[in-house]
Amino acid sequence: MPLRTPRLAVPPWFAHALRAQRGPVPWSAVVRGTLAAGPLLLVAVLAGRSSAGVAAALGAMLAGINDRPGSRRTAVTRLGLPALAGACGLLAGTYAGLHVGAVALTVLLTGLGLLAGAVSAVGPVASGSGTQLLVAAAIGAGMPLPEPGWQRALFFLAGAGWLLVLRLALPTRAAATGGDYRFDGERDAVAAVYDAVAALLAGAGGADATARRARLTAALDHAQDALSGPRLRRYASSSAERRLHAQYAAALPLAEAATALAWAGDDVPARAARGPRRLAAAVRAGNHPGPLPAPARSAPALRALDDALLHAADAFDRGAGTPHPGKPARRRTAGALLRTVVGPGGREYGFRVALSFGAAVAVAQALHHTHWYGDHAHWYWLPATAVFLVKPDLGPLASRVLCRAAGTVLAAVLFAGLAALLPRPAGLVALVAVCGALIPVATRHFAAQTAVITVLVLALVMVGGEPPASWSRIGETLLACGIVLLVGHLPAPGQRGGTVRARLARAAHAADAYLAHVLGDGTADDRAGRWALRREAYRTLAEARTAIDLAAAELPALAKQSEGTDEVAAVLERLVDLTTACAVHLDDTGRLTSRHTERITGLLDELARLRERAGLRPSEIPDARQAPALSGRPVPRTGVERILPVRR
């Protein structure tokens, strides 16, 4: 009998550190990065204002970190809001560093960290704004530049604004396929939805159907965001944009029918996936899809799929004459945003950021006043590094620390060699341009991103007139890693795992609203409302899944705080899938089968058991066994009796 070699289990936090995102090179973003920080710095150097160029290049660099694929309209928010926050931080940090003492400065920046951390719990754009606010505040207080604070802020905004202008003006590679280049991001996002529908139909009876449904959710989220960015007018003003909105709206019933077929677990005929694929190609090319193959109408979900294809064909044929179907936006009220900020997730987030940032500022101030940095007061690196390390958007804590340390050491060694060879300042300006081009590619892995940004910042420091600081950056980075590791494992006030629990609670209440709507009266007359509730349920579940996966990859001391939440999320996902299947079946027959009702009851009972096992409070995951819907409010009996089969 052959001996089996034991397979070593890699800890999740270490496996995450080795994982990198995959995909095609974003050449459009690479071109924008090349034309952003480097040329701005070159113009400033030629004009004899090197320090102004440093501030502008910093704004372009931080904006480049947020330059992700998507529509031009969403880029205004994704790049603009963090840039405004960064300018405010640079302004506040500059004047605070000049006019207050070390203790008051530490207290002030700690309070700023508490605010920025709490606001970061709202979402990715808010988190990016909080990051730039704190990083720019540390740079403003700790980087000596001759310009007054208001000029630094203007130059910073000019750098970020220049990259935003490039994002809005330059066409992307997707524009080569035809259509209006202004909406190539939206067109690509809508086409990806139809591709995801086709993939889910092709794998409806397979083992990876759940993963394909998750990819469909991600595609719908991306398209929803791409179409709902800021606008000057209330409604879409061009025929091309109205057509894209109509094509997105036509994909919603297709996604619903495909989800119902995947829930049933039966193999779907291959011809069923051909229609969505042709629709995807038509969206990318900006033309008509032609005849669509109709699936056999042998089951409610297949009939729903056929009806959805007919509706989509009609929407595509009407083209530019299609009226605007309403914004597919995800709107959250000011009260909901405030509750997120002051809720358990915001409080825990704010506490961690404030403590890490404040401790890093205090240590940096102590080193500065003991002349650790010599004659140059560039003490901003330690708190700025702590900000990037404490942000969970960039991965689990241990993984972030490992990648940051490795990336900094690699960059410091590399820059030390380059600084000895490159002419000054021309070689350093070229190095800044190269690093700006590499940022969009380096964002796929935190260590690579750290290395590129470190080289860029070290080059900017030298252009600004300071001596090389490669080796001191290694020591400060390792010190920041130690601070964040310590703070990350300190007991926090209140219940631990607040971010995971808050997002899971939001997903549970969204699933509640969706199930209550489907089991209530008037569902067939309000399909648009049902699709909006389904989108919110799946989106909040995806956000909760992301938070749970990140928490599970932490060190054991932190990972155990979210134990059991992944099982709750899995049951909620199955419940939302089942609710979608129920909605499709009700549209076709008006009544549910015993299979549907038994599965609903079973999932609700399982959800109640898992809630108790995971230690979740009733306010977070309500006891679903008290009503046909997840919420404690009863669904009208007439509606339930209409759709549920009579049990004898």
Secondary structure as UniProt FT lines:
FT   HELIX           12..18
FT   HELIX           27..46
FT   TURN            47..48
FT   HELIX           50..65
FT   HELIX           72..99
FT   HELIX           102..120
FT   TURN            121..122
FT   HELIX           124..142
FT   HELIX           149..169
FT   HELIX           173..177
FT   HELIX           181..183
FT   HELIX           184..202
FT   TURN            203..205
FT   TURN            207..208
FT   HELIX           209..227
FT   HELIX           239..264
FT   HELIX           271..285
FT   HELIX           300..318
FT   HELIX           319..321
FT   HELIX           334..342
FT   HELIX           344..369
FT   TURN            370..375
FT   TURN            379..380
FT   HELIX           381..390
FT   HELIX           392..394
FT   HELIX           397..421
FT   TURN            424..425
FT   HELIX           426..442
FT   TURN            443..444
FT   HELIX           446..463
FT   TURN            464..465
FT   HELIX           470..488
FT   HELIX           498..519
FT   TURN            521..522
FT   TURN            524..525
FT   HELIX           527..552
FT   HELIX           556..559
FT   HELIX           560..562
FT   TURN            563..564
FT   HELIX           565..589
FT   HELIX           594..613
FT   TURN            614..615
FT   TURN            618..620
FT   HELIX           624..626
FT   HELIX           637..643
//
